[in-house]
Amino acid sequence: MNQEHLIVMANQIGEFFASMPDHDEALASVANHIRRYWEPRMRRAILAALDEPDAAASMEPIVREALTRSREALTPAAAV
C-alpha cells in the first residue's frame, strides 16, 4: 500500500469536506467517508502514517484532526 497515495486521497477527502460550515460535522464526514469506503488495510496504513511525524505533516489539518478524533472507530477489528 503506497502511503503517499493514501495521504493524497485523504487530503482530497479533507479538502472536499473542509468547506462545510460546521467544523465538527466536517471532521465526522471525513472520518465517516474513510470508515465506509476504505478497506481495512487502507485504514490501518493511514492510521500508521498518522504516527509518523513526516507523513502526518503532509496531511491536511482537517485530515489529521479527523483521524485523531476518530481513531478508534477507524481501526479495523482484529481478524479472528
PDB file of N, CA, C and O in Angstrom, chain B, residues numbered from 101:
ATOM      1  N   MET B 101       0.852  -1.169   0.000  1.00  0.00           N
ATOM      2  CA  MET B 101       0.000   0.000   0.000  1.00  0.00           C
ATOM      3  C   MET B 101       0.902   1.237   0.000  1.00  0.00           C
ATOM      4  O   MET B 101       1.769   1.380   0.862  1.00  0.00           O
ATOM      5  N   ASN B 102       0.695   2.107  -0.950  1.00  0.00           N
ATOM      6  CA  ASN B 102       1.510   3.311  -1.079  1.00  0.00           C
ATOM      7  C   ASN B 102       0.988   4.393  -0.127  1.00  0.00           C
ATOM      8  O   ASN B 102      -0.076   4.974  -0.341  1.00  0.00           O
ATOM      9  N   GLN B 103       1.756   4.638   0.909  1.00  0.00           N
ATOM     10  CA  GLN B 103       1.359   5.589   1.946  1.00  0.00           C
ATOM     11  C   GLN B 103       1.136   6.997   1.378  1.00  0.00           C
ATOM     12  O   GLN B 103       0.175   7.672   1.745  1.00  0.00           O
ATOM     13  N   GLU B 104       2.016   7.426   0.497  1.00  0.00           N
ATOM     14  CA  GLU B 104       1.871   8.774  -0.078  1.00  0.00           C
ATOM     15  C   GLU B 104       0.559   8.909  -0.836  1.00  0.00           C
ATOM     16  O   GLU B 104      -0.112   9.937  -0.749  1.00  0.00           O
ATOM     17  N   HIS B 105       0.197   7.872  -1.578  1.00  0.00           N
ATOM     18  CA  HIS B 105      -1.054   7.913  -2.343  1.00  0.00           C
ATOM     19  C   HIS B 105      -2.260   7.972  -1.398  1.00  0.00           C
ATOM     20  O   HIS B 105      -3.221   8.695  -1.663  1.00  0.00           O
ATOM     21  N   LEU B 106      -2.212   7.219  -0.309  1.00  0.00           N
ATOM     22  CA  LEU B 106      -3.306   7.259   0.662  1.00  0.00           C
ATOM     23  C   LEU B 106      -3.444   8.651   1.272  1.00  0.00           C
ATOM     24  O   LEU B 106      -4.554   9.140   1.480  1.00  0.00           O
ATOM     25  N   ILE B 107      -2.311   9.281   1.555  1.00  0.00           N
ATOM     26  CA  ILE B 107      -2.353  10.632   2.123  1.00  0.00           C
ATOM     27  C   ILE B 107      -2.948  11.610   1.118  1.00  0.00           C
ATOM     28  O   ILE B 107      -3.743  12.474   1.487  1.00  0.00           O
ATOM     29  N   VAL B 108      -2.570  11.479  -0.142  1.00  0.00           N
ATOM     30  CA  VAL B 108      -3.146  12.342  -1.184  1.00  0.00           C
ATOM     31  C   VAL B 108      -4.665  12.157  -1.238  1.00  0.00           C
ATOM     32  O   VAL B 108      -5.412  13.133  -1.293  1.00  0.00           O
ATOM     33  N   MET B 109      -5.113  10.907  -1.221  1.00  0.00           N
ATOM     34  CA  MET B 109      -6.552  10.643  -1.267  1.00  0.00           C
ATOM     35  C   MET B 109      -7.254  11.201  -0.027  1.00  0.00           C
ATOM     36  O   MET B 109      -8.318  11.810  -0.136  1.00  0.00           O
ATOM     37  N   ALA B 110      -6.658  10.994   1.153  1.00  0.00           N
ATOM     38  CA  ALA B 110      -7.254  11.518   2.383  1.00  0.00           C
ATOM     39  C   ALA B 110      -7.314  13.041   2.338  1.00  0.00           C
ATOM     40  O   ALA B 110      -8.301  13.634   2.773  1.00  0.00           O
ATOM     41  N   ASN B 111      -6.275  13.675   1.817  1.00  0.00           N
ATOM     42  CA  ASN B 111      -6.271  15.137   1.702  1.00  0.00           C
ATOM     43  C   ASN B 111      -7.365  15.620   0.759  1.00  0.00           C
ATOM     44  O   ASN B 111      -7.985  16.653   1.009  1.00  0.00           O
ATOM     45  N   GLN B 112      -7.605  14.891  -0.311  1.00  0.00           N
ATOM     46  CA  GLN B 112      -8.685  15.271  -1.232  1.00  0.00           C
ATOM     47  C   GLN B 112     -10.042  15.190  -0.529  1.00  0.00           C
ATOM     48  O   GLN B 112     -10.897  16.058  -0.704  1.00  0.00           O
ATOM     49  N   ILE B 113     -10.221  14.143   0.263  1.00  0.00           N
ATOM     50  CA  ILE B 113     -11.463  13.998   1.030  1.00  0.00           C
ATOM     51  C   ILE B 113     -11.583  15.166   2.011  1.00  0.00           C
ATOM     52  O   ILE B 113     -12.645  15.776   2.137  1.00  0.00           O
ATOM     53  N   GLY B 114     -10.491  15.466   2.696  1.00  0.00           N
ATOM     54  CA  GLY B 114     -10.489  16.570   3.650  1.00  0.00           C
ATOM     55  C   GLY B 114     -10.799  17.901   3.000  1.00  0.00           C
ATOM     56  O   GLY B 114     -11.563  18.699   3.542  1.00  0.00           O
ATOM     57  N   GLU B 115     -10.210  18.143   1.843  1.00  0.00           N
ATOM     58  CA  GLU B 115     -10.454  19.409   1.138  1.00  0.00           C
ATOM     59  C   GLU B 115     -11.919  19.537   0.737  1.00  0.00           C
ATOM     60  O   GLU B 115     -12.481  20.631   0.775  1.00  0.00           O
ATOM     61  N   PHE B 116     -12.537  18.425   0.354  1.00  0.00           N
ATOM     62  CA  PHE B 116     -13.949  18.448  -0.026  1.00  0.00           C
ATOM     63  C   PHE B 116     -14.825  18.836   1.158  1.00  0.00           C
ATOM     64  O   PHE B 116     -15.690  19.703   1.039  1.00  0.00           O
ATOM     65  N   PHE B 117     -14.599  18.189   2.304  1.00  0.00           N
ATOM     66  CA  PHE B 117     -15.452  18.426   3.465  1.00  0.00           C
ATOM     67  C   PHE B 117     -15.073  19.686   4.241  1.00  0.00           C
ATOM     68  O   PHE B 117     -15.859  20.154   5.065  1.00  0.00           O
ATOM     69  N   ALA B 118     -13.903  20.235   4.000  1.00  0.00           N
ATOM     70  CA  ALA B 118     -13.461  21.441   4.726  1.00  0.00           C
ATOM     71  C   ALA B 118     -14.379  22.637   4.469  1.00  0.00           C
ATOM     72  O   ALA B 118     -14.422  23.566   5.275  1.00  0.00           O
ATOM     73  N   SER B 119     -15.099  22.621   3.371  1.00  0.00           N
ATOM     74  CA  SER B 119     -15.972  23.750   3.048  1.00  0.00           C
ATOM     75  C   SER B 119     -17.275  23.740   3.856  1.00  0.00           C
ATOM     76  O   SER B 119     -18.057  24.688   3.783  1.00  0.00           O
ATOM     77  N   MET B 120     -17.502  22.694   4.610  1.00  0.00           N
ATOM     78  CA  MET B 120     -18.728  22.639   5.422  1.00  0.00           C
ATOM     79  C   MET B 120     -18.659  23.713   6.512  1.00  0.00           C
ATOM     80  O   MET B 120     -17.602  23.913   7.110  1.00  0.00           O
ATOM     81  N   PRO B 121     -19.748  24.390   6.770  1.00  0.00           N
ATOM     82  CA  PRO B 121     -19.721  25.453   7.780  1.00  0.00           C
ATOM     83  C   PRO B 121     -19.506  24.945   9.207  1.00  0.00           C
ATOM     84  O   PRO B 121     -18.945  25.662  10.036  1.00  0.00           O
ATOM     85  N   ASP B 122     -19.939  23.736   9.500  1.00  0.00           N
ATOM     86  CA  ASP B 122     -19.791  23.167  10.842  1.00  0.00           C
ATOM     87  C   ASP B 122     -18.527  22.307  10.872  1.00  0.00           C
ATOM     88  O   ASP B 122     -18.472  21.250  10.244  1.00  0.00           O
ATOM     89  N   HIS B 123     -17.518  22.768  11.602  1.00  0.00           N
ATOM     90  CA  HIS B 123     -16.220  22.078  11.626  1.00  0.00           C
ATOM     91  C   HIS B 123     -16.335  20.656  12.182  1.00  0.00           C
ATOM     92  O   HIS B 123     -15.722  19.734  11.645  1.00  0.00           O
ATOM     93  N   ASP B 124     -17.103  20.473  13.238  1.00  0.00           N
ATOM     94  CA  ASP B 124     -17.262  19.137  13.808  1.00  0.00           C
ATOM     95  C   ASP B 124     -17.942  18.186  12.828  1.00  0.00           C
ATOM     96  O   ASP B 124     -17.593  17.008  12.748  1.00  0.00           O
ATOM     97  N   GLU B 125     -18.904  18.701  12.092  1.00  0.00           N
ATOM     98  CA  GLU B 125     -19.578  17.887  11.086  1.00  0.00           C
ATOM     99  C   GLU B 125     -18.612  17.529   9.954  1.00  0.00           C
ATOM    100  O   GLU B 125     -18.656  16.419   9.424  1.00  0.00           O
ATOM    101  N   ALA B 126     -17.751  18.458   9.592  1.00  0.00           N
ATOM    102  CA  ALA B 126     -16.748  18.194   8.555  1.00  0.00           C
ATOM    103  C   ALA B 126     -15.790  17.093   9.005  1.00  0.00           C
ATOM    104  O   ALA B 126     -15.467  16.191   8.232  1.00  0.00           O
ATOM    105  N   LEU B 127     -15.334  17.169  10.261  1.00  0.00           N
ATOM    106  CA  LEU B 127     -14.442  16.133  10.790  1.00  0.00           C
ATOM    107  C   LEU B 127     -15.120  14.774  10.777  1.00  0.00           C
ATOM    108  O   LEU B 127     -14.524  13.775  10.374  1.00  0.00           O
ATOM    109  N   ALA B 128     -16.355  14.744  11.216  1.00  0.00           N
ATOM    110  CA  ALA B 128     -17.102  13.484  11.238  1.00  0.00           C
ATOM    111  C   ALA B 128     -17.295  12.945   9.826  1.00  0.00           C
ATOM    112  O   ALA B 128     -17.247  11.734   9.611  1.00  0.00           O
ATOM    113  N   SER B 129     -17.509  13.829   8.874  1.00  0.00           N
ATOM    114  CA  SER B 129     -17.716  13.409   7.487  1.00  0.00           C
ATOM    115  C   SER B 129     -16.452  12.820   6.884  1.00  0.00           C
ATOM    116  O   SER B 129     -16.519  11.834   6.150  1.00  0.00           O
ATOM    117  N   VAL B 130     -15.302  13.410   7.183  1.00  0.00           N
ATOM    118  CA  VAL B 130     -14.029  12.870   6.707  1.00  0.00           C
ATOM    119  C   VAL B 130     -13.846  11.461   7.265  1.00  0.00           C
ATOM    120  O   VAL B 130     -13.569  10.521   6.520  1.00  0.00           O
ATOM    121  N   ALA B 131     -14.001  11.326   8.567  1.00  0.00           N
ATOM    122  CA  ALA B 131     -13.813  10.021   9.203  1.00  0.00           C
ATOM    123  C   ALA B 131     -14.829   9.001   8.701  1.00  0.00           C
ATOM    124  O   ALA B 131     -14.486   7.846   8.449  1.00  0.00           O
ATOM    125  N   ASN B 132     -16.065   9.426   8.559  1.00  0.00           N
ATOM    126  CA  ASN B 132     -17.109   8.519   8.094  1.00  0.00           C
ATOM    127  C   ASN B 132     -16.830   8.032   6.675  1.00  0.00           C
ATOM    128  O   ASN B 132     -17.026   6.856   6.368  1.00  0.00           O
ATOM    129  N   HIS B 133     -16.380   8.923   5.826  1.00  0.00           N
ATOM    130  CA  HIS B 133     -16.065   8.527   4.445  1.00  0.00           C
ATOM    131  C   HIS B 133     -14.954   7.478   4.435  1.00  0.00           C
ATOM    132  O   HIS B 133     -15.051   6.468   3.738  1.00  0.00           O
ATOM    133  N   ILE B 134     -13.908   7.723   5.208  1.00  0.00           N
ATOM    134  CA  ILE B 134     -12.789   6.773   5.249  1.00  0.00           C
ATOM    135  C   ILE B 134     -13.248   5.447   5.855  1.00  0.00           C
ATOM    136  O   ILE B 134     -12.869   4.385   5.361  1.00  0.00           O
ATOM    137  N   ARG B 135     -14.041   5.489   6.896  1.00  0.00           N
ATOM    138  CA  ARG B 135     -14.527   4.258   7.530  1.00  0.00           C
ATOM    139  C   ARG B 135     -15.405   3.440   6.590  1.00  0.00           C
ATOM    140  O   ARG B 135     -15.304   2.214   6.542  1.00  0.00           O
ATOM    141  N   ARG B 136     -16.262   4.124   5.848  1.00  0.00           N
ATOM    142  CA  ARG B 136     -17.216   3.411   4.979  1.00  0.00           C
ATOM    143  C   ARG B 136     -16.617   2.909   3.676  1.00  0.00           C
ATOM    144  O   ARG B 136     -16.994   1.843   3.190  1.00  0.00           O
ATOM    145  N   TYR B 137     -15.685   3.670   3.104  1.00  0.00           N
ATOM    146  CA  TYR B 137     -15.244   3.350   1.752  1.00  0.00           C
ATOM    147  C   TYR B 137     -13.821   2.808   1.634  1.00  0.00           C
ATOM    148  O   TYR B 137     -13.444   2.307   0.575  1.00  0.00           O
ATOM    149  N   TRP B 138     -13.044   2.898   2.677  1.00  0.00           N
ATOM    150  CA  TRP B 138     -11.681   2.386   2.616  1.00  0.00           C
ATOM    151  C   TRP B 138     -11.635   1.003   3.236  1.00  0.00           C
ATOM    152  O   TRP B 138     -12.209   0.767   4.299  1.00  0.00           O
ATOM    153  N   GLU B 139     -10.951   0.096   2.569  1.00  0.00           N
ATOM    154  CA  GLU B 139     -10.817  -1.256   3.111  1.00  0.00           C
ATOM    155  C   GLU B 139      -9.912  -1.235   4.349  1.00  0.00           C
ATOM    156  O   GLU B 139      -9.155  -0.284   4.540  1.00  0.00           O
ATOM    157  N   PRO B 140      -9.981  -2.265   5.183  1.00  0.00           N
ATOM    158  CA  PRO B 140      -9.208  -2.277   6.428  1.00  0.00           C
ATOM    159  C   PRO B 140      -7.705  -2.036   6.246  1.00  0.00           C
ATOM    160  O   PRO B 140      -7.101  -1.325   7.049  1.00  0.00           O
ATOM    161  N   ARG B 141      -7.098  -2.605   5.223  1.00  0.00           N
ATOM    162  CA  ARG B 141      -5.662  -2.377   5.014  1.00  0.00           C
ATOM    163  C   ARG B 141      -5.353  -0.911   4.784  1.00  0.00           C
ATOM    164  O   ARG B 141      -4.344  -0.402   5.272  1.00  0.00           O
ATOM    165  N   MET B 142      -6.209  -0.235   4.051  1.00  0.00           N
ATOM    166  CA  MET B 142      -6.009   1.189   3.784  1.00  0.00           C
ATOM    167  C   MET B 142      -6.139   1.992   5.078  1.00  0.00           C
ATOM    168  O   MET B 142      -5.350   2.902   5.333  1.00  0.00           O
ATOM    169  N   ARG B 143      -7.141   1.649   5.894  1.00  0.00           N
ATOM    170  CA  ARG B 143      -7.328   2.374   7.156  1.00  0.00           C
ATOM    171  C   ARG B 143      -6.163   2.137   8.106  1.00  0.00           C
ATOM    172  O   ARG B 143      -5.714   3.067   8.775  1.00  0.00           O
ATOM    173  N   ARG B 144      -5.667   0.907   8.174  1.00  0.00           N
ATOM    174  CA  ARG B 144      -4.501   0.632   9.018  1.00  0.00           C
ATOM    175  C   ARG B 144      -3.306   1.461   8.560  1.00  0.00           C
ATOM    176  O   ARG B 144      -2.580   2.022   9.380  1.00  0.00           O
ATOM    177  N   ALA B 145      -3.108   1.534   7.248  1.00  0.00           N
ATOM    178  CA  ALA B 145      -1.954   2.259   6.699  1.00  0.00           C
ATOM    179  C   ALA B 145      -2.053   3.761   6.967  1.00  0.00           C
ATOM    180  O   ALA B 145      -1.049   4.382   7.314  1.00  0.00           O
ATOM    181  N   ILE B 146      -3.227   4.357   6.816  1.00  0.00           N
ATOM    182  CA  ILE B 146      -3.341   5.799   7.041  1.00  0.00           C
ATOM    183  C   ILE B 146      -3.201   6.116   8.532  1.00  0.00           C
ATOM    184  O   ILE B 146      -2.661   7.160   8.895  1.00  0.00           O
ATOM    185  N   LEU B 147      -3.681   5.229   9.385  1.00  0.00           N
ATOM    186  CA  LEU B 147      -3.508   5.441  10.826  1.00  0.00           C
ATOM    187  C   LEU B 147      -2.046   5.274  11.233  1.00  0.00           C
ATOM    188  O   LEU B 147      -1.567   5.974  12.126  1.00  0.00           O
ATOM    189  N   ALA B 148      -1.338   4.357  10.588  1.00  0.00           N
ATOM    190  CA  ALA B 148       0.098   4.206  10.850  1.00  0.00           C
ATOM    191  C   ALA B 148       0.837   5.456  10.396  1.00  0.00           C
ATOM    192  O   ALA B 148       1.774   5.897  11.062  1.00  0.00           O
ATOM    193  N   ALA B 149       0.425   6.033   9.269  1.00  0.00           N
ATOM    194  CA  ALA B 149       1.054   7.258   8.769  1.00  0.00           C
ATOM    195  C   ALA B 149       0.846   8.411   9.745  1.00  0.00           C
ATOM    196  O   ALA B 149       1.705   9.283   9.873  1.00  0.00           O
ATOM    197  N   LEU B 150      -0.274   8.413  10.420  1.00  0.00           N
ATOM    198  CA  LEU B 150      -0.562   9.458  11.409  1.00  0.00           C
ATOM    199  C   LEU B 150       0.474   9.454  12.529  1.00  0.00           C
ATOM    200  O   LEU B 150       0.751  10.493  13.129  1.00  0.00           O
ATOM    201  N   ASP B 151       1.041   8.291  12.807  1.00  0.00           N
ATOM    202  CA  ASP B 151       2.035   8.161  13.873  1.00  0.00           C
ATOM    203  C   ASP B 151       3.455   8.502  13.418  1.00  0.00           C
ATOM    204  O   ASP B 151       4.368   8.562  14.241  1.00  0.00           O
ATOM    205  N   GLU B 152       3.648   8.724  12.127  1.00  0.00           N
ATOM    206  CA  GLU B 152       4.962   9.084  11.597  1.00  0.00           C
ATOM    207  C   GLU B 152       4.982  10.597  11.366  1.00  0.00           C
ATOM    208  O   GLU B 152       4.216  11.102  10.546  1.00  0.00           O
ATOM    209  N   PRO B 153       5.843  11.322  12.076  1.00  0.00           N
ATOM    210  CA  PRO B 153       5.827  12.790  12.002  1.00  0.00           C
ATOM    211  C   PRO B 153       5.922  13.343  10.580  1.00  0.00           C
ATOM    212  O   PRO B 153       5.194  14.278  10.248  1.00  0.00           O
ATOM    213  N   ASP B 154       6.788  12.800   9.739  1.00  0.00           N
ATOM    214  CA  ASP B 154       6.917  13.330   8.377  1.00  0.00           C
ATOM    215  C   ASP B 154       5.652  13.086   7.557  1.00  0.00           C
ATOM    216  O   ASP B 154       5.198  13.962   6.821  1.00  0.00           O
ATOM    217  N   ALA B 155       5.096  11.895   7.694  1.00  0.00           N
ATOM    218  CA  ALA B 155       3.874  11.577   6.951  1.00  0.00           C
ATOM    219  C   ALA B 155       2.703  12.415   7.465  1.00  0.00           C
ATOM    220  O   ALA B 155       1.930  12.957   6.677  1.00  0.00           O
ATOM    221  N   ALA B 156       2.578  12.517   8.773  1.00  0.00           N
ATOM    222  CA  ALA B 156       1.480  13.297   9.348  1.00  0.00           C
ATOM    223  C   ALA B 156       1.573  14.767   8.942  1.00  0.00           C
ATOM    224  O   ALA B 156       0.553  15.433   8.766  1.00  0.00           O
ATOM    225  N   ALA B 157       2.804  15.270   8.795  1.00  0.00           N
ATOM    226  CA  ALA B 157       2.989  16.663   8.397  1.00  0.00           C
ATOM    227  C   ALA B 157       2.473  16.928   6.992  1.00  0.00           C
ATOM    228  O   ALA B 157       2.142  18.066   6.658  1.00  0.00           O
ATOM    229  N   SER B 158       2.399  15.890   6.163  1.00  0.00           N
ATOM    230  CA  SER B 158       1.918  16.081   4.787  1.00  0.00           C
ATOM    231  C   SER B 158       0.393  15.943   4.688  1.00  0.00           C
ATOM    232  O   SER B 158      -0.175  16.084   3.605  1.00  0.00           O
ATOM    233  N   MET B 159      -0.256  15.672   5.803  1.00  0.00           N
ATOM    234  CA  MET B 159      -1.719  15.594   5.823  1.00  0.00           C
ATOM    235  C   MET B 159      -2.304  16.977   6.072  1.00  0.00           C
ATOM    236  O   MET B 159      -1.730  17.781   6.807  1.00  0.00           O
ATOM    237  N   GLU B 160      -3.433  17.242   5.462  1.00  0.00           N
ATOM    238  CA  GLU B 160      -4.165  18.475   5.730  1.00  0.00           C
ATOM    239  C   GLU B 160      -4.580  18.473   7.204  1.00  0.00           C
ATOM    240  O   GLU B 160      -4.859  17.412   7.761  1.00  0.00           O
ATOM    241  N   PRO B 161      -4.622  19.640   7.837  1.00  0.00           N
ATOM    242  CA  PRO B 161      -5.011  19.695   9.255  1.00  0.00           C
ATOM    243  C   PRO B 161      -6.350  19.024   9.548  1.00  0.00           C
ATOM    244  O   PRO B 161      -6.501  18.366  10.577  1.00  0.00           O
ATOM    245  N   ILE B 162      -7.312  19.185   8.661  1.00  0.00           N
ATOM    246  CA  ILE B 162      -8.626  18.572   8.886  1.00  0.00           C
ATOM    247  C   ILE B 162      -8.518  17.049   8.880  1.00  0.00           C
ATOM    248  O   ILE B 162      -9.238  16.377   9.618  1.00  0.00           O
ATOM    249  N   VAL B 163      -7.637  16.504   8.065  1.00  0.00           N
ATOM    250  CA  VAL B 163      -7.451  15.056   7.993  1.00  0.00           C
ATOM    251  C   VAL B 163      -6.786  14.550   9.270  1.00  0.00           C
ATOM    252  O   VAL B 163      -7.226  13.566   9.864  1.00  0.00           O
ATOM    253  N   ARG B 164      -5.721  15.236   9.684  1.00  0.00           N
ATOM    254  CA  ARG B 164      -5.048  14.837  10.936  1.00  0.00           C
ATOM    255  C   ARG B 164      -6.028  14.843  12.106  1.00  0.00           C
ATOM    256  O   ARG B 164      -6.072  13.904  12.900  1.00  0.00           O
ATOM    257  N   GLU B 165      -6.811  15.913  12.198  1.00  0.00           N
ATOM    258  CA  GLU B 165      -7.750  16.031  13.307  1.00  0.00           C
ATOM    259  C   GLU B 165      -8.841  14.966  13.238  1.00  0.00           C
ATOM    260  O   GLU B 165      -9.196  14.372  14.256  1.00  0.00           O
ATOM    261  N   ALA B 166      -9.368  14.726  12.051  1.00  0.00           N
ATOM    262  CA  ALA B 166     -10.419  13.710  11.889  1.00  0.00           C
ATOM    263  C   ALA B 166      -9.894  12.315  12.236  1.00  0.00           C
ATOM    264  O   ALA B 166     -10.572  11.542  12.913  1.00  0.00           O
ATOM    265  N   LEU B 167      -8.687  11.999  11.769  1.00  0.00           N
ATOM    266  CA  LEU B 167      -8.113  10.685  12.064  1.00  0.00           C
ATOM    267  C   LEU B 167      -7.839  10.536  13.554  1.00  0.00           C
ATOM    268  O   LEU B 167      -8.083   9.477  14.132  1.00  0.00           O
ATOM    269  N   THR B 168      -7.339  11.584  14.165  1.00  0.00           N
ATOM    270  CA  THR B 168      -7.030  11.536  15.592  1.00  0.00           C
ATOM    271  C   THR B 168      -8.300  11.377  16.418  1.00  0.00           C
ATOM    272  O   THR B 168      -8.356  10.543  17.322  1.00  0.00           O
ATOM    273  N   ARG B 169      -9.306  12.168  16.114  1.00  0.00           N
ATOM    274  CA  ARG B 169     -10.563  12.115  16.873  1.00  0.00           C
ATOM    275  C   ARG B 169     -11.295  10.787  16.707  1.00  0.00           C
ATOM    276  O   ARG B 169     -11.935  10.301  17.640  1.00  0.00           O
ATOM    277  N   SER B 170     -11.197  10.206  15.518  1.00  0.00           N
ATOM    278  CA  SER B 170     -11.989   9.006  15.211  1.00  0.00           C
ATOM    279  C   SER B 170     -11.129   7.755  15.094  1.00  0.00           C
ATOM    280  O   SER B 170     -11.547   6.764  14.495  1.00  0.00           O
ATOM    281  N   ARG B 171      -9.950   7.799  15.655  1.00  0.00           N
ATOM    282  CA  ARG B 171      -9.010   6.685  15.512  1.00  0.00           C
ATOM    283  C   ARG B 171      -9.635   5.345  15.908  1.00  0.00           C
ATOM    284  O   ARG B 171      -9.496   4.357  15.187  1.00  0.00           O
ATOM    285  N   GLU B 172     -10.312   5.314  17.031  1.00  0.00           N
ATOM    286  CA  GLU B 172     -10.897   4.053  17.498  1.00  0.00           C
ATOM    287  C   GLU B 172     -11.930   3.518  16.506  1.00  0.00           C
ATOM    288  O   GLU B 172     -11.937   2.325  16.201  1.00  0.00           O
ATOM    289  N   ALA B 173     -12.783   4.377  16.012  1.00  0.00           N
ATOM    290  CA  ALA B 173     -13.818   3.963  15.061  1.00  0.00           C
ATOM    291  C   ALA B 173     -13.219   3.546  13.718  1.00  0.00           C
ATOM    292  O   ALA B 173     -13.797   2.722  13.009  1.00  0.00           O
ATOM    293  N   LEU B 174     -12.075   4.108  13.372  1.00  0.00           N
ATOM    294  CA  LEU B 174     -11.443   3.803  12.089  1.00  0.00           C
ATOM    295  C   LEU B 174     -10.557   2.555  12.142  1.00  0.00           C
ATOM    296  O   LEU B 174     -10.232   1.972  11.107  1.00  0.00           O
ATOM    297  N   THR B 175     -10.176   2.155  13.341  1.00  0.00           N
ATOM    298  CA  THR B 175      -9.300   0.996  13.478  1.00  0.00           C
ATOM    299  C   THR B 175     -10.104  -0.272  13.186  1.00  0.00           C
ATOM    300  O   THR B 175     -11.092  -0.556  13.862  1.00  0.00           O
ATOM    301  N   PRO B 176      -9.670  -1.035  12.167  1.00  0.00           N
ATOM    302  CA  PRO B 176     -10.390  -2.267  11.830  1.00  0.00           C
ATOM    303  C   PRO B 176     -10.324  -3.277  12.979  1.00  0.00           C
ATOM    304  O   PRO B 176      -9.348  -3.337  13.726  1.00  0.00           O
ATOM    305  N   ALA B 177     -11.377  -4.053  13.091  1.00  0.00           N
ATOM    306  CA  ALA B 177     -11.391  -5.109  14.100  1.00  0.00           C
ATOM    307  C   ALA B 177     -10.318  -6.134  13.774  1.00  0.00           C
ATOM    308  O   ALA B 177     -10.024  -6.386  12.605  1.00  0.00           O
ATOM    309  N   ALA B 178      -9.746  -6.712  14.788  1.00  0.00           N
ATOM    310  CA  ALA B 178      -8.720  -7.746  14.590  1.00  0.00           C
ATOM    311  C   ALA B 178      -9.356  -8.965  13.937  1.00  0.00           C
ATOM    312  O   ALA B 178     -10.490  -9.334  14.245  1.00  0.00           O
ATOM    313  N   ALA B 179      -8.610  -9.578  13.035  1.00  0.00           N
ATOM    314  CA  ALA B 179      -9.096 -10.785  12.362  1.00  0.00           C
ATOM    315  C   ALA B 179      -9.174 -11.925  13.377  1.00  0.00           C
ATOM    316  O   ALA B 179      -8.296 -12.086  14.224  1.00  0.00           O
ATOM    317  N   VAL B 180     -10.224 -12.695  13.272  1.00  0.00           N
ATOM    318  CA  VAL B 180     -10.430 -13.803  14.213  1.00  0.00           C
ATOM    319  C   VAL B 180      -9.882 -15.084  13.641  1.00  0.00           C
ATOM    320  O   VAL B 180      -9.961 -16.131  14.285  1.00  0.00           O
TER     321      VAL B 180
END
